[in-house]
Amino acid sequence: MIILGIILLAVGFVTGISILWTIGIVLAVIGVVLWILGSLGHAVAGRRHYW
């Protein structure tokens, strides 16, 4: 999810499409939050680890 967010950020920046930029930011932030929760040992969506 983090990688997809970064890709969308890059494509949105290069092409100037603001919706891709916004979706990329949202996906990257959600991915980072899920990664942090998973690394702290919290179950995320029924899984013990989220990579």
mmCIF entry with sequence, helices, sheets and N, C-alpha, C, O atoms, coordinates in Angstrom:
data_MODEL
# 
_entry.id   MODEL 
# 
_entity.id                         1 
_entity.type                       polymer 
_entity.pdbx_number_of_molecules   1 
# 
_entity_poly.entity_id                      1 
_entity_poly.type                           'polypeptide(L)' 
_entity_poly.nstd_linkage                   no 
_entity_poly.nstd_monomer                   no 
_entity_poly.pdbx_seq_one_letter_code       MIILGIILLAVGFVTGISILWTIGIVLAVIGVVLWILGSLGHAVAGRRHYW 
_entity_poly.pdbx_seq_one_letter_code_can   MIILGIILLAVGFVTGISILWTIGIVLAVIGVVLWILGSLGHAVAGRRHYW 
_entity_poly.pdbx_strand_id                 A 
# 
loop_
_entity_poly_seq.entity_id 
_entity_poly_seq.num 
_entity_poly_seq.mon_id 
_entity_poly_seq.hetero 
1 1  MET n 
1 2  ILE n 
1 3  ILE n 
1 4  LEU n 
1 5  GLY n 
1 6  ILE n 
1 7  ILE n 
1 8  LEU n 
1 9  LEU n 
1 10 ALA n 
1 11 VAL n 
1 12 GLY n 
1 13 PHE n 
1 14 VAL n 
1 15 THR n 
1 16 GLY n 
1 17 ILE n 
1 18 SER n 
1 19 ILE n 
1 20 LEU n 
1 21 TRP n 
1 22 THR n 
1 23 ILE n 
1 24 GLY n 
1 25 ILE n 
1 26 VAL n 
1 27 LEU n 
1 28 ALA n 
1 29 VAL n 
1 30 ILE n 
1 31 GLY n 
1 32 VAL n 
1 33 VAL n 
1 34 LEU n 
1 35 TRP n 
1 36 ILE n 
1 37 LEU n 
1 38 GLY n 
1 39 SER n 
1 40 LEU n 
1 41 GLY n 
1 42 HIS n 
1 43 ALA n 
1 44 VAL n 
1 45 ALA n 
1 46 GLY n 
1 47 ARG n 
1 48 ARG n 
1 49 HIS n 
1 50 TYR n 
1 51 TRP n 
# 
_struct_asym.id          A 
_struct_asym.entity_id   1 
# 
loop_
_struct_conf.conf_type_id 
_struct_conf.id 
_struct_conf.pdbx_PDB_helix_id 
_struct_conf.beg_label_comp_id 
_struct_conf.beg_label_asym_id 
_struct_conf.beg_label_seq_id 
_struct_conf.pdbx_beg_PDB_ins_code 
_struct_conf.end_label_comp_id 
_struct_conf.end_label_asym_id 
_struct_conf.end_label_seq_id 
_struct_conf.pdbx_end_PDB_ins_code 
_struct_conf.beg_auth_comp_id 
_struct_conf.beg_auth_asym_id 
_struct_conf.beg_auth_seq_id 
_struct_conf.end_auth_comp_id 
_struct_conf.end_auth_asym_id 
_struct_conf.end_auth_seq_id 
_struct_conf.pdbx_PDB_helix_class 
_struct_conf.details 
_struct_conf.pdbx_PDB_helix_length 
HELX_P HELX_P1 AA1 ILE A 2  ? THR A 15 ? ILE A 2  THR A 15 1 ? 14 
HELX_P HELX_P2 AA2 SER A 18 ? SER A 39 ? SER A 18 SER A 39 1 ? 22 
# 
_struct_conf_type.id          HELX_P 
_struct_conf_type.criteria    ? 
_struct_conf_type.reference   ? 
# 
loop_
_atom_site.group_PDB 
_atom_site.id 
_atom_site.type_symbol 
_atom_site.label_atom_id 
_atom_site.label_alt_id 
_atom_site.label_comp_id 
_atom_site.label_asym_id 
_atom_site.label_entity_id 
_atom_site.label_seq_id 
_atom_site.pdbx_PDB_ins_code 
_atom_site.Cartn_x 
_atom_site.Cartn_y 
_atom_site.Cartn_z 
_atom_site.occupancy 
_atom_site.B_iso_or_equiv 
_atom_site.pdbx_formal_charge 
_atom_site.auth_seq_id 
_atom_site.auth_comp_id 
_atom_site.auth_asym_id 
_atom_site.auth_atom_id 
_atom_site.pdbx_PDB_model_num 
ATOM 1   N N  . MET A 1 1  ? 0.817  -1.175  0.000   1.00 0.00 ? 1  MET A N  1 
ATOM 2   C CA . MET A 1 1  ? 0.000  0.000   0.000   1.00 0.00 ? 1  MET A CA 1 
ATOM 3   C C  . MET A 1 1  ? 0.872  1.255   0.000   1.00 0.00 ? 1  MET A C  1 
ATOM 4   O O  . MET A 1 1  ? 0.541  2.266   -0.619  1.00 0.00 ? 1  MET A O  1 
ATOM 5   N N  . ILE A 1 2  ? 1.971  1.161   0.697   1.00 0.00 ? 2  ILE A N  1 
ATOM 6   C CA . ILE A 1 2  ? 2.890  2.307   0.728   1.00 0.00 ? 2  ILE A CA 1 
ATOM 7   C C  . ILE A 1 2  ? 3.500  2.523   -0.657  1.00 0.00 ? 2  ILE A C  1 
ATOM 8   O O  . ILE A 1 2  ? 3.600  3.655   -1.131  1.00 0.00 ? 2  ILE A O  1 
ATOM 9   N N  . ILE A 1 3  ? 3.900  1.439   -1.292  1.00 0.00 ? 3  ILE A N  1 
ATOM 10  C CA . ILE A 1 3  ? 4.525  1.542   -2.620  1.00 0.00 ? 3  ILE A CA 1 
ATOM 11  C C  . ILE A 1 3  ? 3.526  2.069   -3.645  1.00 0.00 ? 3  ILE A C  1 
ATOM 12  O O  . ILE A 1 3  ? 3.874  2.900   -4.484  1.00 0.00 ? 3  ILE A O  1 
ATOM 13  N N  . LEU A 1 4  ? 2.288  1.588   -3.578  1.00 0.00 ? 4  LEU A N  1 
ATOM 14  C CA . LEU A 1 4  ? 1.257  2.082   -4.494  1.00 0.00 ? 4  LEU A CA 1 
ATOM 15  C C  . LEU A 1 4  ? 1.010  3.571   -4.266  1.00 0.00 ? 4  LEU A C  1 
ATOM 16  O O  . LEU A 1 4  ? 0.837  4.323   -5.225  1.00 0.00 ? 4  LEU A O  1 
ATOM 17  N N  . GLY A 1 5  ? 0.993  3.996   -3.021  1.00 0.00 ? 5  GLY A N  1 
ATOM 18  C CA . GLY A 1 5  ? 0.827  5.416   -2.719  1.00 0.00 ? 5  GLY A CA 1 
ATOM 19  C C  . GLY A 1 5  ? 1.950  6.259   -3.280  1.00 0.00 ? 5  GLY A C  1 
ATOM 20  O O  . GLY A 1 5  ? 1.712  7.344   -3.812  1.00 0.00 ? 5  GLY A O  1 
ATOM 21  N N  . ILE A 1 6  ? 3.179  5.764   -3.165  1.00 0.00 ? 6  ILE A N  1 
ATOM 22  C CA . ILE A 1 6  ? 4.328  6.505   -3.697  1.00 0.00 ? 6  ILE A CA 1 
ATOM 23  C C  . ILE A 1 6  ? 4.278  6.576   -5.221  1.00 0.00 ? 6  ILE A C  1 
ATOM 24  O O  . ILE A 1 6  ? 4.601  7.606   -5.813  1.00 0.00 ? 6  ILE A O  1 
ATOM 25  N N  . ILE A 1 7  ? 3.869  5.470   -5.853  1.00 0.00 ? 7  ILE A N  1 
ATOM 26  C CA . ILE A 1 7  ? 3.748  5.466   -7.319  1.00 0.00 ? 7  ILE A CA 1 
ATOM 27  C C  . ILE A 1 7  ? 2.692  6.471   -7.767  1.00 0.00 ? 7  ILE A C  1 
ATOM 28  O O  . ILE A 1 7  ? 2.913  7.231   -8.710  1.00 0.00 ? 7  ILE A O  1 
ATOM 29  N N  . LEU A 1 8  ? 1.533  6.475   -7.083  1.00 0.00 ? 8  LEU A N  1 
ATOM 30  C CA . LEU A 1 8  ? 0.489  7.427   -7.448  1.00 0.00 ? 8  LEU A CA 1 
ATOM 31  C C  . LEU A 1 8  ? 0.919  8.870   -7.197  1.00 0.00 ? 8  LEU A C  1 
ATOM 32  O O  . LEU A 1 8  ? 0.574  9.768   -7.964  1.00 0.00 ? 8  LEU A O  1 
ATOM 33  N N  . LEU A 1 9  ? 1.675  9.089   -6.118  1.00 0.00 ? 9  LEU A N  1 
ATOM 34  C CA . LEU A 1 9  ? 2.211  10.431  -5.879  1.00 0.00 ? 9  LEU A CA 1 
ATOM 35  C C  . LEU A 1 9  ? 3.102  10.877  -7.031  1.00 0.00 ? 9  LEU A C  1 
ATOM 36  O O  . LEU A 1 9  ? 2.991  12.006  -7.508  1.00 0.00 ? 9  LEU A O  1 
ATOM 37  N N  . ALA A 1 10 ? 3.975  10.000  -7.473  1.00 0.00 ? 10 ALA A N  1 
ATOM 38  C CA . ALA A 1 10 ? 4.896  10.341  -8.553  1.00 0.00 ? 10 ALA A CA 1 
ATOM 39  C C  . ALA A 1 10 ? 4.145  10.599  -9.861  1.00 0.00 ? 10 ALA A C  1 
ATOM 40  O O  . ALA A 1 10 ? 4.418  11.579  -10.555 1.00 0.00 ? 10 ALA A O  1 
ATOM 41  N N  . VAL A 1 11 ? 3.201  9.717   -10.194 1.00 0.00 ? 11 VAL A N  1 
ATOM 42  C CA . VAL A 1 11 ? 2.445  9.891   -11.436 1.00 0.00 ? 11 VAL A CA 1 
ATOM 43  C C  . VAL A 1 11 ? 1.602  11.156  -11.380 1.00 0.00 ? 11 VAL A C  1 
ATOM 44  O O  . VAL A 1 11 ? 1.532  11.906  -12.354 1.00 0.00 ? 11 VAL A O  1 
ATOM 45  N N  . GLY A 1 12 ? 0.962  11.393  -10.239 1.00 0.00 ? 12 GLY A N  1 
ATOM 46  C CA . GLY A 1 12 ? 0.166  12.602  -10.095 1.00 0.00 ? 12 GLY A CA 1 
ATOM 47  C C  . GLY A 1 12 ? 0.995  13.868  -10.172 1.00 0.00 ? 12 GLY A C  1 
ATOM 48  O O  . GLY A 1 12 ? 0.539  14.878  -10.709 1.00 0.00 ? 12 GLY A O  1 
ATOM 49  N N  . PHE A 1 13 ? 2.210  13.827  -9.642  1.00 0.00 ? 13 PHE A N  1 
ATOM 50  C CA . PHE A 1 13 ? 3.096  14.992  -9.698  1.00 0.00 ? 13 PHE A CA 1 
ATOM 51  C C  . PHE A 1 13 ? 3.569  15.259  -11.122 1.00 0.00 ? 13 PHE A C  1 
ATOM 52  O O  . PHE A 1 13 ? 3.597  16.405  -11.571 1.00 0.00 ? 13 PHE A O  1 
ATOM 53  N N  . VAL A 1 14 ? 3.940  14.191  -11.828 1.00 0.00 ? 14 VAL A N  1 
ATOM 54  C CA . VAL A 1 14 ? 4.466  14.350  -13.189 1.00 0.00 ? 14 VAL A CA 1 
ATOM 55  C C  . VAL A 1 14 ? 3.380  14.806  -14.154 1.00 0.00 ? 14 VAL A C  1 
ATOM 56  O O  . VAL A 1 14 ? 3.610  15.689  -14.980 1.00 0.00 ? 14 VAL A O  1 
ATOM 57  N N  . THR A 1 15 ? 2.182  14.197  -14.049 1.00 0.00 ? 15 THR A N  1 
ATOM 58  C CA . THR A 1 15 ? 1.116  14.515  -14.993 1.00 0.00 ? 15 THR A CA 1 
ATOM 59  C C  . THR A 1 15 ? 0.287  15.724  -14.581 1.00 0.00 ? 15 THR A C  1 
ATOM 60  O O  . THR A 1 15 ? -0.431 16.291  -15.405 1.00 0.00 ? 15 THR A O  1 
ATOM 61  N N  . GLY A 1 16 ? 0.376  16.120  -13.330 1.00 0.00 ? 16 GLY A N  1 
ATOM 62  C CA . GLY A 1 16 ? -0.399 17.268  -12.877 1.00 0.00 ? 16 GLY A CA 1 
ATOM 63  C C  . GLY A 1 16 ? -1.841 16.937  -12.532 1.00 0.00 ? 16 GLY A C  1 
ATOM 64  O O  . GLY A 1 16 ? -2.673 17.836  -12.407 1.00 0.00 ? 16 GLY A O  1 
ATOM 65  N N  . ILE A 1 17 ? -2.142 15.653  -12.376 1.00 0.00 ? 17 ILE A N  1 
ATOM 66  C CA . ILE A 1 17 ? -3.504 15.236  -12.025 1.00 0.00 ? 17 ILE A CA 1 
ATOM 67  C C  . ILE A 1 17 ? -3.603 15.224  -10.501 1.00 0.00 ? 17 ILE A C  1 
ATOM 68  O O  . ILE A 1 17 ? -2.985 14.395  -9.833  1.00 0.00 ? 17 ILE A O  1 
ATOM 69  N N  . SER A 1 18 ? -4.377 16.141  -9.973  1.00 0.00 ? 18 SER A N  1 
ATOM 70  C CA . SER A 1 18 ? -4.401 16.327  -8.520  1.00 0.00 ? 18 SER A CA 1 
ATOM 71  C C  . SER A 1 18 ? -5.101 15.182  -7.782  1.00 0.00 ? 18 SER A C  1 
ATOM 72  O O  . SER A 1 18 ? -4.775 14.921  -6.624  1.00 0.00 ? 18 SER A O  1 
ATOM 73  N N  . ILE A 1 19 ? -6.045 14.499  -8.416  1.00 0.00 ? 19 ILE A N  1 
ATOM 74  C CA . ILE A 1 19 ? -6.740 13.399  -7.729  1.00 0.00 ? 19 ILE A CA 1 
ATOM 75  C C  . ILE A 1 19 ? -5.775 12.239  -7.470  1.00 0.00 ? 19 ILE A C  1 
ATOM 76  O O  . ILE A 1 19 ? -5.880 11.568  -6.443  1.00 0.00 ? 19 ILE A O  1 
ATOM 77  N N  . LEU A 1 20 ? -4.839 11.997  -8.388  1.00 0.00 ? 20 LEU A N  1 
ATOM 78  C CA . LEU A 1 20 ? -3.843 10.948  -8.165  1.00 0.00 ? 20 LEU A CA 1 
ATOM 79  C C  . LEU A 1 20 ? -2.916 11.335  -7.019  1.00 0.00 ? 20 LEU A C  1 
ATOM 80  O O  . LEU A 1 20 ? -2.515 10.483  -6.226  1.00 0.00 ? 20 LEU A O  1 
ATOM 81  N N  . TRP A 1 21 ? -2.580 12.601  -6.933  1.00 0.00 ? 21 TRP A N  1 
ATOM 82  C CA . TRP A 1 21 ? -1.739 13.102  -5.849  1.00 0.00 ? 21 TRP A CA 1 
ATOM 83  C C  . TRP A 1 21 ? -2.441 12.885  -4.508  1.00 0.00 ? 21 TRP A C  1 
ATOM 84  O O  . TRP A 1 21 ? -1.822 12.431  -3.547  1.00 0.00 ? 21 TRP A O  1 
ATOM 85  N N  . THR A 1 22 ? -3.729 13.209  -4.447  1.00 0.00 ? 22 THR A N  1 
ATOM 86  C CA . THR A 1 22 ? -4.503 13.063  -3.209  1.00 0.00 ? 22 THR A CA 1 
ATOM 87  C C  . THR A 1 22 ? -4.648 11.598  -2.816  1.00 0.00 ? 22 THR A C  1 
ATOM 88  O O  . THR A 1 22 ? -4.449 11.247  -1.653  1.00 0.00 ? 22 THR A O  1 
ATOM 89  N N  . ILE A 1 23 ? -4.989 10.750  -3.761  1.00 0.00 ? 23 ILE A N  1 
ATOM 90  C CA . ILE A 1 23 ? -5.135 9.321   -3.469  1.00 0.00 ? 23 ILE A CA 1 
ATOM 91  C C  . ILE A 1 23 ? -3.796 8.733   -3.040  1.00 0.00 ? 23 ILE A C  1 
ATOM 92  O O  . ILE A 1 23 ? -3.752 7.890   -2.145  1.00 0.00 ? 23 ILE A O  1 
ATOM 93  N N  . GLY A 1 24 ? -2.720 9.159   -3.657  1.00 0.00 ? 24 GLY A N  1 
ATOM 94  C CA . GLY A 1 24 ? -1.388 8.688   -3.286  1.00 0.00 ? 24 GLY A CA 1 
ATOM 95  C C  . GLY A 1 24 ? -1.026 9.044   -1.860  1.00 0.00 ? 24 GLY A C  1 
ATOM 96  O O  . GLY A 1 24 ? -0.464 8.221   -1.137  1.00 0.00 ? 24 GLY A O  1 
ATOM 97  N N  . ILE A 1 25 ? -1.342 10.261  -1.447  1.00 0.00 ? 25 ILE A N  1 
ATOM 98  C CA . ILE A 1 25 ? -1.073 10.679  -0.066  1.00 0.00 ? 25 ILE A CA 1 
ATOM 99  C C  . ILE A 1 25 ? -1.878 9.842   0.905   1.00 0.00 ? 25 ILE A C  1 
ATOM 100 O O  . ILE A 1 25 ? -1.348 9.377   1.914   1.00 0.00 ? 25 ILE A O  1 
ATOM 101 N N  . VAL A 1 26 ? -3.164 9.641   0.610   1.00 0.00 ? 26 VAL A N  1 
ATOM 102 C CA . VAL A 1 26 ? -4.036 8.865   1.494   1.00 0.00 ? 26 VAL A CA 1 
ATOM 103 C C  . VAL A 1 26 ? -3.534 7.433   1.617   1.00 0.00 ? 26 VAL A C  1 
ATOM 104 O O  . VAL A 1 26 ? -3.447 6.907   2.727   1.00 0.00 ? 26 VAL A O  1 
ATOM 105 N N  . LEU A 1 27 ? -3.204 6.797   0.507   1.00 0.00 ? 27 LEU A N  1 
ATOM 106 C CA . LEU A 1 27 ? -2.727 5.415   0.546   1.00 0.00 ? 27 LEU A CA 1 
ATOM 107 C C  . LEU A 1 27 ? -1.398 5.297   1.287   1.00 0.00 ? 27 LEU A C  1 
ATOM 108 O O  . LEU A 1 27 ? -1.192 4.350   2.046   1.00 0.00 ? 27 LEU A O  1 
ATOM 109 N N  . ALA A 1 28 ? -0.510 6.239   1.074   1.00 0.00 ? 28 ALA A N  1 
ATOM 110 C CA . ALA A 1 28 ? 0.782  6.193   1.762   1.00 0.00 ? 28 ALA A CA 1 
ATOM 111 C C  . ALA A 1 28 ? 0.601  6.349   3.271   1.00 0.00 ? 28 ALA A C  1 
ATOM 112 O O  . ALA A 1 28 ? 1.244  5.640   4.045   1.00 0.00 ? 28 ALA A O  1 
ATOM 113 N N  . VAL A 1 29 ? -0.261 7.264   3.694   1.00 0.00 ? 29 VAL A N  1 
ATOM 114 C CA . VAL A 1 29 ? -0.493 7.470   5.125   1.00 0.00 ? 29 VAL A CA 1 
ATOM 115 C C  . VAL A 1 29 ? -1.145 6.252   5.755   1.00 0.00 ? 29 VAL A C  1 
ATOM 116 O O  . VAL A 1 29 ? -0.739 5.823   6.835   1.00 0.00 ? 29 VAL A O  1 
ATOM 117 N N  . ILE A 1 30 ? -2.157 5.684   5.093   1.00 0.00 ? 30 ILE A N  1 
ATOM 118 C CA . ILE A 1 30 ? -2.807 4.475   5.620   1.00 0.00 ? 30 ILE A CA 1 
ATOM 119 C C  . ILE A 1 30 ? -1.809 3.329   5.699   1.00 0.00 ? 30 ILE A C  1 
ATOM 120 O O  . ILE A 1 30 ? -1.795 2.588   6.682   1.00 0.00 ? 30 ILE A O  1 
ATOM 121 N N  . GLY A 1 31 ? -0.979 3.176   4.681   1.00 0.00 ? 31 GLY A N  1 
ATOM 122 C CA . GLY A 1 31 ? 0.032  2.125   4.694   1.00 0.00 ? 31 GLY A CA 1 
ATOM 123 C C  . GLY A 1 31 ? 1.019  2.274   5.831   1.00 0.00 ? 31 GLY A C  1 
ATOM 124 O O  . GLY A 1 31 ? 1.386  1.288   6.471   1.00 0.00 ? 31 GLY A O  1 
ATOM 125 N N  . VAL A 1 32 ? 1.450  3.497   6.089   1.00 0.00 ? 32 VAL A N  1 
ATOM 126 C CA . VAL A 1 32 ? 2.389  3.738   7.189   1.00 0.00 ? 32 VAL A CA 1 
ATOM 127 C C  . VAL A 1 32 ? 1.734  3.452   8.534   1.00 0.00 ? 32 VAL A C  1 
ATOM 128 O O  . VAL A 1 32 ? 2.362  2.857   9.410   1.00 0.00 ? 32 VAL A O  1 
ATOM 129 N N  . VAL A 1 33 ? 0.486  3.865   8.712   1.00 0.00 ? 33 VAL A N  1 
ATOM 130 C CA . VAL A 1 33 ? -0.231 3.607   9.967   1.00 0.00 ? 33 VAL A CA 1 
ATOM 131 C C  . VAL A 1 33 ? -0.395 2.109   10.189  1.00 0.00 ? 33 VAL A C  1 
ATOM 132 O O  . VAL A 1 33 ? -0.164 1.620   11.295  1.00 0.00 ? 33 VAL A O  1 
ATOM 133 N N  . LEU A 1 34 ? -0.789 1.378   9.157   1.00 0.00 ? 34 LEU A N  1 
ATOM 134 C CA . LEU A 1 34 ? -0.945 -0.075  9.289   1.00 0.00 ? 34 LEU A CA 1 
ATOM 135 C C  . LEU A 1 34 ? 0.393  -0.749  9.573   1.00 0.00 ? 34 LEU A C  1 
ATOM 136 O O  . LEU A 1 34 ? 0.454  -1.706  10.346  1.00 0.00 ? 34 LEU A O  1 
ATOM 137 N N  . TRP A 1 35 ? 1.450  -0.263  8.960   1.00 0.00 ? 35 TRP A N  1 
ATOM 138 C CA . TRP A 1 35 ? 2.776  -0.817  9.188   1.00 0.00 ? 35 TRP A CA 1 
ATOM 139 C C  . TRP A 1 35 ? 3.210  -0.599  10.633  1.00 0.00 ? 35 TRP A C  1 
ATOM 140 O O  . TRP A 1 35 ? 3.745  -1.507  11.269  1.00 0.00 ? 35 TRP A O  1 
ATOM 141 N N  . ILE A 1 36 ? 2.980  0.602   11.149  1.00 0.00 ? 36 ILE A N  1 
ATOM 142 C CA . ILE A 1 36 ? 3.339  0.896   12.543  1.00 0.00 ? 36 ILE A CA 1 
ATOM 143 C C  . ILE A 1 36 ? 2.524  0.042   13.503  1.00 0.00 ? 36 ILE A C  1 
ATOM 144 O O  . ILE A 1 36 ? 3.077  -0.519  14.449  1.00 0.00 ? 36 ILE A O  1 
ATOM 145 N N  . LEU A 1 37 ? 1.216  -0.067  13.274  1.00 0.00 ? 37 LEU A N  1 
ATOM 146 C CA . LEU A 1 37 ? 0.384  -0.893  14.148  1.00 0.00 ? 37 LEU A CA 1 
ATOM 147 C C  . LEU A 1 37 ? 0.818  -2.357  14.119  1.00 0.00 ? 37 LEU A C  1 
ATOM 148 O O  . LEU A 1 37 ? 0.861  -3.020  15.156  1.00 0.00 ? 37 LEU A O  1 
ATOM 149 N N  . GLY A 1 38 ? 1.136  -2.851  12.935  1.00 0.00 ? 38 GLY A N  1 
ATOM 150 C CA . GLY A 1 38 ? 1.585  -4.231  12.821  1.00 0.00 ? 38 GLY A CA 1 
ATOM 151 C C  . GLY A 1 38 ? 2.923  -4.468  13.488  1.00 0.00 ? 38 GLY A C  1 
ATOM 152 O O  . GLY A 1 38 ? 3.144  -5.525  14.080  1.00 0.00 ? 38 GLY A O  1 
ATOM 153 N N  . SER A 1 39 ? 3.811  -3.505  13.401  1.00 0.00 ? 39 SER A N  1 
ATOM 154 C CA . SER A 1 39 ? 5.131  -3.681  14.010  1.00 0.00 ? 39 SER A CA 1 
ATOM 155 C C  . SER A 1 39 ? 5.080  -3.570  15.530  1.00 0.00 ? 39 SER A C  1 
ATOM 156 O O  . SER A 1 39 ? 5.968  -4.077  16.215  1.00 0.00 ? 39 SER A O  1 
ATOM 157 N N  . LEU A 1 40 ? 4.057  -2.917  16.061  1.00 0.00 ? 40 LEU A N  1 
ATOM 158 C CA . LEU A 1 40 ? 3.901  -2.811  17.501  1.00 0.00 ? 40 LEU A CA 1 
ATOM 159 C C  . LEU A 1 40 ? 3.246  -4.047  18.111  1.00 0.00 ? 40 LEU A C  1 
ATOM 160 O O  . LEU A 1 40 ? 3.145  -4.165  19.333  1.00 0.00 ? 40 LEU A O  1 
ATOM 161 N N  . GLY A 1 41 ? 2.806  -4.962  17.261  1.00 0.00 ? 41 GLY A N  1 
ATOM 162 C CA . GLY A 1 41 ? 2.233  -6.203  17.754  1.00 0.00 ? 41 GLY A CA 1 
ATOM 163 C C  . GLY A 1 41 ? 0.721  -6.203  17.825  1.00 0.00 ? 41 GLY A C  1 
ATOM 164 O O  . GLY A 1 41 ? 0.134  -7.178  18.294  1.00 0.00 ? 41 GLY A O  1 
ATOM 165 N N  . HIS A 1 42 ? 0.073  -5.148  17.376  1.00 0.00 ? 42 HIS A N  1 
ATOM 166 C CA . HIS A 1 42 ? -1.383 -5.112  17.368  1.00 0.00 ? 42 HIS A CA 1 
ATOM 167 C C  . HIS A 1 42 ? -1.909 -5.903  16.178  1.00 0.00 ? 42 HIS A C  1 
ATOM 168 O O  . HIS A 1 42 ? -1.317 -5.881  15.099  1.00 0.00 ? 42 HIS A O  1 
ATOM 169 N N  . ALA A 1 43 ? -3.012 -6.596  16.376  1.00 0.00 ? 43 ALA A N  1 
ATOM 170 C CA . ALA A 1 43 ? -3.639 -7.309  15.269  1.00 0.00 ? 43 ALA A CA 1 
ATOM 171 C C  . ALA A 1 43 ? -4.307 -6.288  14.354  1.00 0.00 ? 43 ALA A C  1 
ATOM 172 O O  . ALA A 1 43 ? -5.087 -5.453  14.812  1.00 0.00 ? 43 ALA A O  1 
ATOM 173 N N  . VAL A 1 44 ? -4.004 -6.357  13.079  1.00 0.00 ? 44 VAL A N  1 
ATOM 174 C CA . VAL A 1 44 ? -4.578 -5.446  12.094  1.00 0.00 ? 44 VAL A CA 1 
ATOM 175 C C  . VAL A 1 44 ? -5.441 -6.265  11.158  1.00 0.00 ? 44 VAL A C  1 
ATOM 176 O O  . VAL A 1 44 ? -4.936 -7.130  10.442  1.00 0.00 ? 44 VAL A O  1 
ATOM 177 N N  . ALA A 1 45 ? -6.739 -6.002  11.159  1.00 0.00 ? 45 ALA A N  1 
ATOM 178 C CA . ALA A 1 45 ? -7.708 -6.691  10.301  1.00 0.00 ? 45 ALA A CA 1 
ATOM 179 C C  . ALA A 1 45 ? -7.622 -8.203  10.468  1.00 0.00 ? 45 ALA A C  1 
ATOM 180 O O  . ALA A 1 45 ? -7.702 -8.949  9.493   1.00 0.00 ? 45 ALA A O  1 
ATOM 181 N N  . GLY A 1 46 ? -7.460 -8.642  11.695  1.00 0.00 ? 46 GLY A N  1 
ATOM 182 C CA . GLY A 1 46 ? -7.443 -10.075 11.978  1.00 0.00 ? 46 GLY A CA 1 
ATOM 183 C C  . GLY A 1 46 ? -6.095 -10.729 11.746  1.00 0.00 ? 46 GLY A C  1 
ATOM 184 O O  . GLY A 1 46 ? -5.974 -11.945 11.899  1.00 0.00 ? 46 GLY A O  1 
ATOM 185 N N  . ARG A 1 47 ? -5.081 -9.964  11.383  1.00 0.00 ? 47 ARG A N  1 
ATOM 186 C CA . ARG A 1 47 ? -3.748 -10.528 11.135  1.00 0.00 ? 47 ARG A CA 1 
ATOM 187 C C  . ARG A 1 47 ? -2.792 -10.026 12.213  1.00 0.00 ? 47 ARG A C  1 
ATOM 188 O O  . ARG A 1 47 ? -2.866 -8.870  12.630  1.00 0.00 ? 47 ARG A O  1 
ATOM 189 N N  . ARG A 1 48 ? -1.910 -10.887 12.651  1.00 0.00 ? 48 ARG A N  1 
ATOM 190 C CA . ARG A 1 48 ? -0.929 -10.482 13.669  1.00 0.00 ? 48 ARG A CA 1 
ATOM 191 C C  . ARG A 1 48 ? 0.134  -9.560  13.092  1.00 0.00 ? 48 ARG A C  1 
ATOM 192 O O  . ARG A 1 48 ? 0.638  -8.686  13.797  1.00 0.00 ? 48 ARG A O  1 
ATOM 193 N N  . HIS A 1 49 ? 0.484  -9.739  11.820  1.00 0.00 ? 49 HIS A N  1 
ATOM 194 C CA . HIS A 1 49 ? 1.527  -8.921  11.196  1.00 0.00 ? 49 HIS A CA 1 
ATOM 195 C C  . HIS A 1 49 ? 0.985  -8.327  9.914   1.00 0.00 ? 49 HIS A C  1 
ATOM 196 O O  . HIS A 1 49 ? 0.252  -8.985  9.176   1.00 0.00 ? 49 HIS A O  1 
ATOM 197 N N  . TYR A 1 50 ? 1.338  -7.110  9.655   1.00 0.00 ? 50 TYR A N  1 
ATOM 198 C CA . TYR A 1 50 ? 0.979  -6.456  8.393   1.00 0.00 ? 50 TYR A CA 1 
ATOM 199 C C  . TYR A 1 50 ? 2.269  -5.997  7.730   1.00 0.00 ? 50 TYR A C  1 
ATOM 200 O O  . TYR A 1 50 ? 3.003  -5.179  8.287   1.00 0.00 ? 50 TYR A O  1 
ATOM 201 N N  . TRP A 1 51 ? 2.543  -6.519  6.551   1.00 0.00 ? 51 TRP A N  1 
ATOM 202 C CA . TRP A 1 51 ? 3.760  -6.134  5.828   1.00 0.00 ? 51 TRP A CA 1 
ATOM 203 C C  . TRP A 1 51 ? 3.369  -5.258  4.689   1.00 0.00 ? 51 TRP A C  1 
ATOM 204 O O  . TRP A 1 51 ? 4.229  -4.807  3.933   1.00 0.00 ? 51 TRP A O  1 
# 
